[in-house]
Amino acid sequence: MNKKYQIFISSTYKDLIEERERVIKTILKMYNFPIGMEMFHADDDKQWAQIKNTIDHSDYYILILGRCCGTLIDDENISYTEKEYNYALKKEIPILRFVISDKAKKEDYVETIKQQRAYRKFYNKVLKYPCDFWTNSDELAMLVATALSEKIKNGNRLGWIRGNSLINLYDHNDIRLHMIYDVYYCGGFKQDKPNIINSRLELKNNGEAFFYNNLKNDEFTCEYSYAGRYFFDQNLIYVYLKNLDSNEHATMILMKSASNFQRLIGMFLALSPNLIPVCVKISCFNNIDKKDINLKLLTDMLMSENENWNNQIFTIEEKTQYLFFSDNIYK
């Protein structure tokens, strides 16, 4: 079966924006899933837990090492990038290392003596393993494509399998494989009163998925349309989508309670055409009238623990999960 792989990209951010974008585009063109957490500070316990979880579920880890150390973690005296790298080593995630060449154009980045020492120590640690050296973003993208292709060909990572490859494992007559959901998420996070956005998700019995985002009043037109595939894994539903009008790719990870396909809660994650990450909590209801839903409670749940909105990161808390699948969700 044709597998797709999750690739964790680790680097400093501000000095390598162009290089990261080229690598992300390269991985997407290879029909794999790039992911990175460079915007989050690993010294925050909740965010570091999220980073570790993301690395744990990644098939490969790409390190892009420029000439900057970046912000140091005070009590550890290492950078956030090095902390991620150390964790990937510990978890034995296959690592591909791409180090800037001495021939590359030199930029003026002012860092402290302490940062320079930490960088040199990290640099020497990385060079103990096989590395590829790059001089510009084009060469880096080519090296990543070549090395990753070779790694995937020779490796044996779990990866992700397309829904149409798995669909024959399920009964096509099972009503659970053919559902239309009303989908709700919160818009206007920076407003005093966030509004509920109504969308629709259709899961067909042949493994196809369609998502109609921000339905208009006539219920037939929407702001954006997506198409893709889905599959089940125990109590989770994975939906992989592509915007029909742009190159935006999106993923839904939906959670159901035991034997309950009428209500799903989960995350909608997307990488916009200009490579801005988007992540919101979503809720799905099958054959349940909107007027019967406690929208105030639903809004509170979808907005809870969202203090990290500017960093585009969310989690489904246990309390939220419990309330969503309880009778409290109804009026």
Secondary structure, DSSP 8 states (H G I E B T S, - for coil): --EE-EEEEE--SGGGHHHHHHHHHHHHHTT-EEE--TTS-TTSHHHHHHHHHHHHT-SEEEEEE-S---SEETTTTEEHHHHHHHHHHHTT--EEEEEE-TTS--------HHHHHHHHHHHHHHTTS--EEESSHHHHHHHHHHHHHHHHHH-----EE-HHHHGGGS-TT-GGGSEEEEEEEEE-TTSSS-EEEEEEEEE-TTSEEEEEEEE-TTSS-EEEEEEEEEEEETTEEEEEEEESSSS-EEEEEEEEETTEEEEEEEEEEEE-TT--EEEEEEEEEES--GGGB-HHHHHHHHHTT-TTGGGT-----HHHHHHHTSGGGB-
